[in-house]
Amino acid sequence: MRNPNIESLLTKLLGQAKTDALFATLNMPAILDEWETDVVTRAEVAQAMNMALFEGLLERSANGRAYTADAVENGGSVYFDHGALRTVRWPHTGALPPGEAAFTRILRPLGFRLNGRYPLDKLGMTGRAYAHEDAPDEIAQFFVSELHPERFSKEFQQAVTNVVGSSRDPLSPAAVALLWEIEREGWLSLDAAHALLPEIVGAFARQHDLPNELDYETLLLESAEMAWIATEGNAFNHATDRVTDVFKLSDDEKAKGRPMKPEVERSRSGRVFQTAYRADIVEREFRTRDGGTVKRNVPGSFYEFITRRRTFDQAARRWVTDLRFDAGNAQGIFKMTANAAK
């Protein structure tokens, strides 16, 4: 049976057809098997947000849509492991809080807690994982990366300022107040949750003006990741299906002719394995020197796959899923947008 609070939130936001498709596609955490009328818990808001963000990723990724449709058609489903987004830790981000602060103000009130820090030094970035305190193994995690412009050239830094300096804050004072309330109480009324959900989902998008093509070229010379942020903003960079055997899945998808990463990434622990499709190519607009606009094809979002092996927790005396990430894996996966950038 569906959780009626989550169904109500998603139906109002996305419509009945998309809501039905999401319930048919994604795993549902066991903690959400019970509910209370007009009491929407932080876990329910978090799950509704994650489901809406997954739908947004599918809209931007044709390969992701094809894979998901195949999985459901064949009687399967998607175990939503995590979503990833990119931010810029820089003092000149307009009205948007710099770096991950723009999103921890959403994630923490909804019950997400820091689950690891990962230096991505080859990319001039730092990644942090956030897992949900109420159901860490079942509610999708967030992998939030921050790019550090100070590690790049002065020309690059100026281009970053030119691009993100116009950023707007997507959260209204009313939404900030509701986040404070759910952090304090652990729940919201259904009406309040309906008011909050569109704003927090809308935060995962591009908040700055159309980038200038010359700035984009400057960024692309030094960082494909920052160039990606210039066009896509803080949208989900990728969403990830947790599968039993990522090696078999990789071979199967290659046999179908899908644009898979050549090799599976393996963590140093030997328990986390990841691969992905190459980023879908999307058409985006840029401002030109003469005040006009031009369109060009750039890398968009992509779909990822992960296998997490279980390990025996000696303290708890039980088997647990390894929910960590790996810096080497992450940097390899990030190449799925870099390899498509031109």
SERO-4910 file (N, C-alpha, C, O; in steps of 0.05 Angstrom, whole numbers):
BEGIN
 pado doro    nc1    nc2    nc3   cac1   cac2   cac3    cc1    cc2    cc3    oc1    oc2    oc3
  Met    A     17    -24      0      0      0      0     18     25      0     38     26     14
  Arg    A      9     45    -15     25     70    -17     22     87      8      1     87     21
  Asn    A     44    101     14     43    120     36     26    144     26     35    158      7
  Pro    A      3    149     38    -15    170     27     -4    199     30    -10    216     14
  Asn    A     13    203     50     25    230     52     44    236     29     43    257     17
  Ile    A     61    216     23     79    220      0     64    221    -26     70    238    -43
  Glu    A     44    205    -29     28    205    -54     14    232    -57     14    243    -79
  Ser    A      3    243    -36    -10    269    -38     10    291    -46      4    308    -63
  Leu    A     34    291    -34     55    311    -40     63    309    -69     65    330    -83
  Leu    A     67    285    -79     77    282   -106     55    287   -127     61    298   -148
  Thr    A     31    279   -121      9    283   -140      4    313   -145      0    322   -167
  Lys    A      5    329   -123      2    358   -127     25    370   -142     21    389   -157
  Leu    A     49    360   -137     73    372   -150     76    363   -179     83    379   -196
  Leu    A     72    337   -184     79    325   -210     55    315   -226     58    311   -250
  Gly    A     32    312   -213     10    300   -227      8    270   -222     27    258   -213
  Gln    A    -16    259   -227    -21    231   -220     -4    211   -236      6    191   -225
  Ala    A     -1    216   -262     13    197   -279     42    194   -271     52    171   -269
  Lys    A     56    216   -267     84    214   -258     87    202   -231    106    187   -225
  Thr    A     68    208   -213     68    197   -186     65    167   -187     79    152   -174
  Asp    A     46    157   -203     42    129   -207     67    115   -217     75     94   -207
  Ala    A     80    128   -237    104    116   -248    127    115   -227    141     95   -227
  Leu    A    129    135   -211    150    135   -190    145    113   -170    164     99   -162
  Phe    A    121    110   -161    115     88   -142    120     61   -154    127     42   -140
  Ala    A    115     58   -180    120     33   -193    149     27   -198    157      4   -203
  Thr    A    166     48   -197    194     46   -205    213     44   -181    231     27   -182
  Leu    A    209     60   -160    229     63   -139    223     46   -114    200     41   -108
  Asn    A    244     38   -101    241     25    -75    228     44    -55    232     68    -56
  Met    A    214     33    -36    201     49    -15    212     40     12    208     17     20
  Pro    A    225     58     27    236     50     53    215     39     72    192     49     72
  Ala    A    222     19     87    204      5    105    192     24    126    170     21    135
  Ile    A    208     44    134    199     63    154    174     79    145    160     90    161
  Leu    A    169     79    119    146     93    108    122     76    104    102     84     92
  Asp    A    123     51    114    100     33    112     78     41    132     55     33    129
  Glu    A     85     58    151     65     69    170     64     99    168     84    112    160
  Trp    A     42    111    174     39    140    172     16    150    190      1    134    201
  Glu    A     15    176    193     -6    188    209    -18    211    192     -5    226    179
  Thr    A    -45    213    193    -59    233    178    -51    261    186    -51    267    210
  Asp    A    -44    277    167    -37    306    171    -12    310    188     -7    331    198
  Val    A      4    289    190     30    291    203     51    280    183     54    256    180
  Val    A     65    298    170     84    290    149    112    291    162    122    313    168
  Thr    A    124    268    166    149    266    180    172    276    161    169    279    137
  Arg    A    195    281    174    218    290    158    226    268    138    236    275    116
  Ala    A    223    243    145    230    221    127    211    221    103    220    216     80
  Glu    A    186    227    107    167    228     85    173    252     67    171    249     42
  Val    A    179    275     78    186    298     61    212    292     45    214    298     22
  Ala    A    232    279     59    257    272     45    252    253     22    263    256      1
  Gln    A    235    233     27    230    213      6    215    226    -17    221    220    -41
  Ala    A    195    243    -11    181    256    -33    199    274    -49    198    275    -74
  Met    A    217    288    -36    237    305    -50    255    288    -68    259    294    -91
  Asn    A    265    266    -57    282    248    -72    268    237    -97    280    235   -118
  Met    A    243    229    -93    228    218   -116    224    239   -138    226    233   -161
  Ala    A    217    263   -129    214    285   -149    240    291   -163    239    297   -187
  Leu    A    262    291   -149    288    296   -162    296    274   -181    308    279   -201
  Phe    A    289    249   -174    294    227   -192    278    230   -218    288    226   -240
  Glu    A    253    239   -216    237    244   -239    249    266   -256    250    264   -281
  Gly    A    260    287   -244    273    308   -259    297    299   -273    303    307   -296
  Leu    A    313    281   -261    336    269   -274    328    253   -299    341    255   -320
  Leu    A    307    238   -297    298    222   -320    289    240   -343    293    233   -366
  Glu    A    277    263   -336    269    281   -358    293    291   -373    291    298   -397
  Arg    A    317    293   -360    341    304   -373    359    282   -385    377    289   -399
  Ser    A    353    257   -379    371    235   -387    355    214   -403    341    198   -391
  Ala    A    358    215   -429    345    195   -446    354    167   -440    338    148   -440
  Asn    A    380    164   -435    391    137   -428    379    127   -402    373    104   -399
  Gly    A    377    145   -382    365    138   -357    336    129   -360    327    110   -348
  Arg    A    321    144   -377    293    137   -382    291    109   -395    274     93   -387
  Ala    A    308    104   -414    307     78   -428    313     55   -409    300     34   -409
  Tyr    A    334     59   -393    341     38   -373    319     33   -354    312     10   -348
  Thr    A    307     54   -343    286     52   -323    262     38   -335    249     21   -322
  Ala    A    254     46   -359    231     34   -372    236      4   -376    217    -11   -372
  Asp    A    260     -3   -384    266    -32   -388    264    -47   -362    253    -69   -361
  Ala    A    274    -35   -340    274    -48   -314    245    -54   -305    239    -76   -296
  Val    A    228    -34   -307    200    -37   -299    185    -56   -317    170    -73   -308
  Glu    A    191    -54   -343    177    -72   -362    184   -101   -357    167   -119   -362
  Asn    A    208   -106   -347    217   -134   -342    211   -142   -314    221   -162   -304
  Gly    A    193   -127   -300    184   -135   -274    203   -127   -251    199   -135   -228
  Gly    A    223   -110   -257    241   -101   -237    234    -73   -226    212    -64   -230
  Ser    A    254    -61   -213    250    -35   -202    277    -22   -199    298    -34   -206
  Val    A    278      2   -189    303     17   -184    306     21   -154    288     32   -141
  Tyr    A    329     13   -144    336     18   -116    353     44   -116    377     44   -122
  Phe    A    340     66   -109    352     92   -111    373     95    -89    367     99    -66
  Asp    A    399     93    -97    421     93    -78    429    121    -70    431    127    -46
  His    A    434    138    -90    442    166    -84    439    183   -108    438    174   -131
  Gly    A    437    209   -103    438    229   -123    462    247   -118    470    250    -95
  Ala    A    472    259   -139    496    277   -136    491    304   -147    477    307   -167
  Leu    A    502    324   -135    501    351   -145    527    366   -141    543    358   -124
  Arg    A    531    387   -157    556    402   -156    550    431   -147    531    443   -155
  Thr    A    568    441   -130    565    469   -121    592    483   -123    613    470   -129
  Val    A    592    509   -119    617    525   -121    621    539    -94    604    555    -86
  Arg    A    643    533    -81    649    547    -56    665    572    -62    689    571    -66
  Trp    A    651    594    -63    663    619    -73    647    642    -61    623    640    -58
  Pro    A    660    664    -53    646    686    -40    628    702    -58    612    718    -49
  His    A    630    698    -84    615    714   -103    593    698   -117    594    694   -142
  Thr    A    574    688   -102    553    672   -113    525    686   -111    505    672   -108
  Gly    A    526    712   -112    501    727   -111    486    722    -85    498    723    -63
  Ala    A    460    718    -87    443    713    -63    443    684    -54    432    678    -33
  Leu    A    456    667    -69    457    638    -62    480    633    -42    503    641    -47
  Pro    A    475    619    -20    497    613     -2    518    597    -16    511    580    -33
  Pro    A    543    601    -10    565    588    -25    567    559    -19    562    550      4
  Gly    A    575    543    -39    581    515    -36    558    499    -25    534    505    -31
  Glu    A    564    479     -9    544    460      0    525    473     20    504    461     26
  Ala    A    532    496     31    514    510     50    487    515     38    467    516     52
  Ala    A    485    518     11    460    523     -2    441    498      0    417    500     -3
  Phe    A    453    475      6    438    450      7    437    437     35    418    423     41
  Thr    A    458    441     51    456    430     78    434    443     93    423    431    112
  Arg    A    427    467     87    404    481    100    378    467     93    358    472    107
  Ile    A    378    451     72    354    435     65    357    407     76    339    396     88
  Leu    A    381    395     72    385    367     79    384    361    109    371    342    118
  Arg    A    397    378    125    398    373    154    371    375    167    365    357    183
  Pro    A    354    395    161    327    395    173    310    370    166    293    363    181
  Leu    A    316    358    143    301    335    134    312    309    145    302    288    139
  Gly    A    333    311    161    344    287    174    369    275    163    378    254    172
  Phe    A    381    288    143    406    278    131    430    287    149    431    309    159
  Arg    A    449    269    151    473    274    168    498    267    152    497    250    134
  Leu    A    519    281    158    545    277    144    553    248    146    554    236    168
  Asn    A    561    236    123    568    208    122    595    204    108    599    183     96
  Gly    A    612    223    110    639    220     98    647    244     81    631    257     69
  Arg    A    673    250     82    685    271     67    705    259     48    721    242     55
  Tyr    A    705    268     22    722    256      2    737    277    -14    724    292    -30
  Pro    A    763    280    -10    779    299    -26    780    291    -55    789    268    -62
  Leu    A    772    308    -73    773    303   -102    794    322   -114    788    339   -131
  Asp    A    818    318   -105    839    337   -111    846    340   -140    853    362   -150
  Lys    A    843    318   -155    849    320   -184    829    338   -198    835    349   -220
  Leu    A    806    343   -186    786    360   -198    784    387   -185    768    404   -194
  Gly    A    800    392   -164    798    417   -150    772    419   -134    760    440   -132
  Met    A    763    396   -123    737    394   -110    739    379    -84    758    365    -79
  Thr    A    718    381    -68    714    364    -44    686    353    -45    667    368    -50
  Gly    A    683    327    -40    656    315    -39    649    307    -10    666    299      5
  Arg    A    623    310     -4    613    301     22    587    286     17    570    294      1
  Ala    A    585    263     32    560    247     30    542    253     53    552    258     76
  Tyr    A    516    253     48    496    257     69    476    234     68    463    229     48
  Ala    A    474    219     91    455    197     93    433    204    112    437    220    130
  His    A    409    192    108    386    199    125    388    183    151    391    159    151
  Glu    A    385    198    172    388    186    199    366    165    205    372    146    219
  Asp    A    342    168    194    320    150    200    321    124    184    310    104    193
  Ala    A    333    125    160    334    101    143    358    103    124    354    106    100
  Pro    A    383    102    135    406    107    119    410     88     96    422     96     75
  Asp    A    401     64     99    405     44     78    383     44     56    386     32     35
  Glu    A    361     59     62    338     57     43    330     84     31    320     84      9
  Ile    A    334    106     45    329    132     33    354    141     19    376    140     30
  Ala    A    352    149     -6    375    155    -23    393    176     -9    383    196      1
  Gln    A    419    171    -10    438    191      0    442    214    -20    433    212    -43
  Phe    A    456    234    -11    465    256    -29    495    257    -28    508    256     -7
  Phe    A    507    260    -52    536    265    -54    539    293    -65    534    299    -88
  Val    A    547    311    -47    548    340    -53    577    348    -56    593    345    -37
  Ser    A    585    358    -79    612    366    -84    615    396    -85    596    410    -95
  Glu    A    637    406    -76    643    435    -77    668    439    -95    688    425    -91
  Leu    A    666    457   -114    689    464   -130    703    488   -117    689    506   -107
  His    A    729    488   -117    745    509   -104    759    526   -125    781    519   -134
  Pro    A    747    548   -134    759    565   -155    787    575   -148    803    580   -166
  Glu    A    793    578   -122    820    589   -115    843    571   -123    866    579   -122
  Arg    A    836    546   -130    857    527   -139    863    530   -169    879    516   -180
  Phe    A    849    548   -182    852    552   -211    863    580   -217    869    595   -199
  Ser    A    866    587   -243    878    612   -251    860    636   -244    836    633   -239
  Lys    A    872    660   -245    857    685   -240    835    688   -262    813    697   -256
  Glu    A    842    681   -287    822    684   -308    798    665   -303    775    673   -308
  Phe    A    804    642   -294    783    623   -287    766    634   -264    741    633   -266
  Gln    A    778    644   -244    764    655   -221    745    678   -229    723    680   -219
  Gln    A    754    695   -248    737    717   -257    714    706   -272    691    716   -270
  Ala    A    718    685   -288    696    673   -304    676    660   -285    652    662   -290
  Val    A    685    648   -263    667    637   -243    649    659   -232    625    656   -230
  Thr    A    662    681   -224    647    704   -213    627    714   -233    604    720   -226
  Asn    A    635    716   -258    617    726   -279    592    708   -282    570    718   -287
  Val    A    597    682   -279    575    663   -283    556    661   -259    532    664   -262
  Val    A    568    656   -235    550    651   -212    544    676   -196    528    674   -177
  Gly    A    555    698   -203    550    723   -188    522    732   -189    513    748   -172
  Ser    A    507    723   -209    479    731   -212    459    712   -198    435    715   -201
  Ser    A    470    693   -183    453    672   -171    431    683   -153    436    702   -137
  Arg    A    408    672   -155    385    678   -138    383    658   -116    393    635   -118
  Asp    A    370    665    -94    364    646    -73    337    634    -78    317    649    -78
  Pro    A    335    608    -84    309    596    -90    290    592    -67    267    587    -70
  Leu    A    301    595    -42    284    591    -19    273    618     -8    288    636     -3
  Ser    A    247    619     -6    234    642      5    236    642     36    243    621     47
  Pro    A    232    665     49    232    665     78    213    645     90    218    634    111
  Ala    A    190    642     77    170    622     87    181    594     86    177    578    105
  Ala    A    196    587     65    207    560     63    229    556     84    231    535     96
  Val    A    245    577     88    266    575    109    253    570    136    264    555    153
  Ala    A    231    584    141    217    580    167    206    552    170    207    541    192
  Leu    A    196    541    148    185    513    149    208    493    153    204    473    167
  Leu    A    231    498    141    254    480    146    262    482    175    269    461    187
  Trp    A    262    505    187    269    508    215    248    493    232    256    480    252
  Glu    A    223    494    224    202    481    239    205    450    238    202    437    258
  Ile    A    210    440    214    212    410    212    238    400    225    239    378    235
  Glu    A    259    417    226    283    409    241    277    408    271    287    390    284
  Arg    A    261    426    280    255    427    309    235    406    317    239    392    337
  Glu    A    214    402    301    192    384    309    194    356    297    185    337    309
  Gly    A    208    354    274    209    328    261    186    322    242    186    301    229
  Trp    A    168    341    239    145    337    222    132    364    215    137    384    228
  Leu    A    115    363    194     99    387    186     71    378    181     66    354    177
  Ser    A     52    396    181     25    390    172     26    385    142     45    392    129
  Leu    A      6    371    131      6    365    103      6    391     86     19    392     66
  Asp    A    -10    411     94    -10    436     80     17    449     79     26    460     59
  Ala    A     31    449    102     57    461    104     77    446     86     94    458     73
  Ala    A     75    419     86     93    403     69     88    408     40    106    409     24
  His    A     62    412     32     55    419      5     68    446     -3     77    449    -26
  Ala    A     69    465     16     81    491     10    111    489      7    123    503     -9
  Leu    A    124    471     23    153    469     24    164    454      0    185    462    -11
  Leu    A    151    432     -8    163    414    -27    171    427    -54    194    423    -63
  Pro    A    154    444    -67    163    456    -92    188    473    -89    204    475   -108
  Glu    A    191    486    -67    214    504    -64    240    488    -60    260    496    -71
  Ile    A    239    467    -44    264    452    -40    271    436    -65    295    433    -71
  Val    A    252    426    -80    257    412   -105    269    432   -125    287    426   -140
  Gly    A    257    456   -125    266    477   -144    294    487   -138    306    500   -155
  Ala    A    304    482   -114    332    491   -108    353    475   -124    375    485   -127
  Phe    A    345    451   -133    364    434   -148    362    441   -177    352    426   -193
  Ala    A    372    465   -184    370    475   -212    391    497   -216    406    503   -197
  Arg    A    392    508   -240    410    531   -245    397    556   -234    375    563   -242
  Gln    A    411    570   -216    400    594   -204    412    620   -216    402    641   -210
  His    A    432    617   -232    445    641   -244    434    646   -273    421    629   -284
  Asp    A    440    669   -283    431    677   -310    445    660   -331    464    645   -325
  Leu    A    436    662   -356    449    648   -378    479    655   -378    486    679   -377
  Pro    A    497    635   -380    525    642   -380    534    654   -406    522    649   -427
  Asn    A    555    670   -405    567    681   -429    584    659   -442    598    644   -428
  Glu    A    583    657   -468    598    636   -482    628    638   -477    641    618   -475
  Leu    A    638    663   -476    667    666   -471    675    656   -443    696    644   -440
  Asp    A    658    662   -423    663    652   -396    663    621   -396    679    609   -383
  Tyr    A    644    610   -410    642    581   -412    667    569   -423    677    549   -413
  Glu    A    677    581   -445    702    571   -457    725    573   -438    742    555   -437
  Thr    A    727    595   -423    748    598   -403    747    577   -382    767    566   -374
  Leu    A    723    571   -372    719    550   -352    726    523   -363    739    506   -349
  Leu    A    718    517   -387    722    491   -399    752    484   -403    759    461   -402
  Leu    A    768    505   -407    797    500   -410    810    488   -385    829    473   -387
  Glu    A    799    494   -362    811    485   -337    794    465   -321    805    450   -305
  Ser    A    768    466   -324    751    448   -308    725    442   -323    707    459   -325
  Ala    A    723    417   -332    698    409   -344    675    409   -324    652    413   -331
  Glu    A    682    405   -298    662    405   -278    650    433   -274    625    436   -271
  Met    A    666    454   -273    656    481   -270    641    489   -295    621    504   -294
  Ala    A    650    481   -319    635    487   -343    608    474   -342    588    485   -352
  Trp    A    606    450   -330    580    436   -327    562    452   -309    538    456   -315
  Ile    A    573    462   -287    557    479   -268    547    504   -283    525    513   -277
  Ala    A    563    515   -301    555    539   -315    529    535   -330    512    553   -332
  Thr    A    525    511   -342    501    506   -358    479    493   -342    455    498   -346
  Glu    A    486    475   -323    466    459   -309    461    468   -280    440    461   -269
  Gly    A    479    484   -270    475    494   -242    476    472   -222    494    455   -223
  Asn    A    457    472   -203    457    452   -181    437    430   -186    427    417   -167
  Ala    A    431    424   -211    414    402   -218    428    376   -210    452    375   -207
  Phe    A    412    354   -207    424    328   -203    444    322   -226    436    322   -249
  Asn    A    469    318   -219    489    310   -238    484    281   -247    486    275   -271
  His    A    477    264   -228    469    237   -235    452    225   -212    454    234   -189
  Ala    A    437    205   -219    422    189   -200    431    160   -204    440    153   -226
  Thr    A    429    144   -183    443    119   -182    425     96   -174    410     98   -154
  Asp    A    425     75   -189    410     50   -183    429     31   -169    451     25   -180
  Arg    A    422     21   -145    438      1   -131    430    -26   -142    406    -34   -140
  Val    A    449    -41   -153    443    -67   -166    460    -89   -153    479    -83   -139
  Thr    A    452   -113   -157    465   -136   -144    493   -141   -156    512   -147   -142
  Asp    A    495   -139   -183    520   -145   -196    525   -124   -218    515   -127   -240
  Val    A    540   -104   -211    545    -82   -230    563    -91   -254    561    -79   -275
  Phe    A    579   -112   -250    595   -122   -272    578   -135   -293    582   -131   -317
  Lys    A    559   -152   -285    541   -164   -304    524   -143   -318    520   -144   -342
  Leu    A    514   -124   -302    498   -102   -314    514    -87   -335    503    -80   -356
  Ser    A    539    -81   -329    555    -67   -348    558    -82   -374    556    -70   -396
  Asp    A    563   -108   -372    566   -124   -397    539   -125   -412    539   -123   -437
  Asp    A    517   -128   -397    491   -129   -411    484   -103   -425    474   -103   -447
  Glu    A    490    -80   -412    484    -54   -424    502    -49   -448    493    -37   -468
  Lys    A    527    -57   -447    545    -54   -470    535    -71   -493    536    -62   -516
  Ala    A    524    -95   -487    514   -112   -509    490   -100   -522    484   -105   -546
  Lys    A    475    -83   -508    452    -69   -519    460    -44   -535    444    -31   -548
  Gly    A    486    -38   -535    496    -15   -549    493     11   -535    495     33   -547
  Arg    A    489     10   -509    486     35   -493    513     46   -486    532     31   -483
  Pro    A    514     73   -482    540     86   -478    552     83   -450    553    102   -435
  Met    A    561     59   -444    571     53   -417    600     62   -414    616     63   -433
  Lys    A    607     68   -390    635     73   -382    651     47   -389    641     26   -383
  Pro    A    675     50   -400    690     26   -408    696      6   -385    693    -18   -388
  Glu    A    703     18   -361    711      1   -339    694      7   -314    685     30   -310
  Val    A    690    -13   -297    677     -9   -271    697      2   -251    719     -8   -249
  Glu    A    689     22   -236    707     34   -215    705     16   -190    683      7   -182
  Arg    A    728     11   -178    729     -6   -154    741     10   -130    762     22   -133
  Ser    A    727      9   -108    737     24    -84    761     10    -72    765    -13    -76
  Arg    A    776     26    -57    799     14    -43    791     -7    -23    806    -25    -16
  Ser    A    767     -4    -12    757    -24      8    750    -50     -5    748    -71      9
  Gly    A    746    -50    -31    738    -74    -45    708    -81    -41    700   -104    -47
  Arg    A    692    -62    -32    664    -67    -27    645    -50    -43    621    -54    -42
  Val    A    655    -29    -56    637    -11    -71    647     -9   -100    670     -4   -106
  Phe    A    628    -15   -119    635    -16   -147    615      1   -163    591     -1   -158
  Gln    A    625     17   -181    608     37   -195    614     38   -224    637     36   -233
  Thr    A    593     42   -240    597     49   -268    573     67   -277    556     72   -260
  Ala    A    574     76   -301    553     95   -310    552     97   -340    569     88   -354
  Tyr    A    529    108   -349    528    116   -377    544    142   -380    548    157   -361
  Arg    A    553    148   -405    563    174   -410    540    194   -408    517    188   -412
  Ala    A    547    219   -402    527    240   -399    511    244   -425    522    243   -447
  Asp    A    485    248   -422    469    255   -445    477    282   -455    483    300   -440
  Ile    A    476    286   -482    482    312   -493    457    328   -495    436    319   -505
  Val    A    458    353   -485    434    370   -485    441    397   -498    465    404   -501
  Glu    A    421    411   -507    425    436   -521    420    459   -500    399    459   -487
  Arg    A    439    477   -498    437    499   -479    443    526   -493    458    527   -512
  Glu    A    431    547   -482    435    574   -493    458    588   -478    462    584   -455
  Phe    A    472    605   -493    493    622   -482    489    651   -492    479    655   -514
  Arg    A    498    670   -476    498    697   -485    524    702   -501    545    691   -495
  Thr    A    522    719   -521    545    725   -538    554    754   -532    540    769   -518
  Arg    A    577    761   -543    588    787   -538    570    810   -548    570    831   -536
  Asp    A    556    805   -570    539    826   -581    512    828   -568    494    843   -578
  Gly    A    507    813   -547    482    815   -532    461    795   -542    439    794   -531
  Gly    A    468    779   -562    450    758   -571    453    732   -556    466    731   -535
  Thr    A    442    711   -567    445    684   -555    452    664   -577    446    668   -600
  Val    A    465    643   -568    473    622   -586    468    595   -572    471    594   -548
  Lys    A    461    575   -587    456    548   -575    479    530   -583    491    531   -605
  Arg    A    486    512   -564    507    492   -570    501    467   -553    488    468   -533
  Asn    A    512    445   -562    508    420   -549    530    417   -527    553    420   -532
  Val    A    521    410   -503    538    407   -480    530    381   -464    508    371   -468
  Pro    A    548    371   -447    541    348   -431    521    355   -409    523    376   -396
  Gly    A    500    338   -407    480    342   -386    484    322   -363    507    316   -355
  Ser    A    462    312   -353    463    293   -331    466    264   -341    464    259   -365
  Phe    A    471    246   -322    474    218   -331    464    199   -309    455    208   -288
  Tyr    A    464    173   -315    453    153   -298    475    134   -290    492    126   -306
  Glu    A    476    128   -264    498    112   -253    487     86   -241    463     84   -235
  Phe    A    505     67   -237    499     41   -224    520     35   -203    543     41   -207
  Ile    A    511     23   -181    529     17   -159    522    -10   -147    499    -17   -144
  Thr    A    543    -25   -139    539    -49   -123    553    -44    -97    577    -37    -96
  Arg    A    539    -48    -75    551    -45    -48    550    -72    -34    529    -83    -29
  Arg    A    573    -82    -28    575   -107    -13    571   -102     17    575    -80     27
  Arg    A    562   -123     30    556   -121     59    580   -130     75    597   -146     66
  Thr    A    582   -119     99    604   -126    117    593   -131    145    572   -121    152
  Phe    A    607   -147    160    597   -154    187    607   -134    207    631   -130    211
  Asp    A    587   -120    219    593   -100    240    598   -114    266    579   -124    279
  Gln    A    623   -115    275    630   -129    299    617   -117    324    610   -132    343
  Ala    A    614    -90    325    602    -77    348    572    -83    350    562    -90    372
  Ala    A    559    -82    327    530    -86    327    523   -116    325    500   -124    329
  Arg    A    542   -132    317    538   -161    313    517   -166    292    499   -182    296
  Arg    A    520   -153    269    501   -157    247    514   -149    221    533   -134    220
  Trp    A    503   -159    199    512   -151    172    500   -125    164    476   -120    168
  Val    A    517   -107    153    508    -81    145    518    -75    117    539    -85    109
  Thr    A    504    -58    102    512    -49     76    534    -28     79    531    -10     95
  Asp    A    555    -30     63    576     -9     63    565     15     48    564     15     24
  Leu    A    558     36     63    545     60     51    565     82     45    558    104     39
  Arg    A    591     75     47    611     95     41    615     99     11    605     84     -5
  Phe    A    630    120      5    638    125    -23    668    123    -24    681    116     -5
  Asp    A    680    129    -48    709    127    -51    717    150    -70    706    154    -91
  Ala    A    738    165    -61    747    188    -77    756    180   -105    750    195   -124
  Gly    A    770    158   -107    779    149   -133    755    142   -151    754    150   -175
  Asn    A    736    128   -140    712    121   -155    698    146   -165    690    149   -188
  Ala    A    694    166   -147    680    190   -153    693    205   -176    680    215   -194
  Gln    A    719    208   -175    734    222   -196    731    208   -223    730    221   -244
  Gly    A    731    181   -222    727    166   -247    699    170   -258    695    173   -282
  Ile    A    679    170   -240    651    173   -249    647    202   -260    632    205   -279
  Phe    A    660    221   -248    656    249   -257    666    253   -286    657    272   -299
  Lys    A    683    235   -296    692    237   -323    670    232   -343    673    238   -367
  Met    A    647    222   -334    624    218   -352    614    244   -364    602    244   -386
  Thr    A    617    266   -350    610    292   -361    635    305   -374    632    319   -395
  Ala    A    658    300   -363    683    312   -375    688    302   -403    696    317   -421
  Asn    A    684    276   -407    690    264   -433    671    273   -455    677    271   -478
  Ala    A    648    284   -446    628    293   -466    631    323   -471    619    334   -490
  Ala    A    647    337   -455    649    366   -458    667    374   -481    689    362   -485
  Lys    A    658    393   -497    673    402   -520    671    433   -522    683    445   -540
***
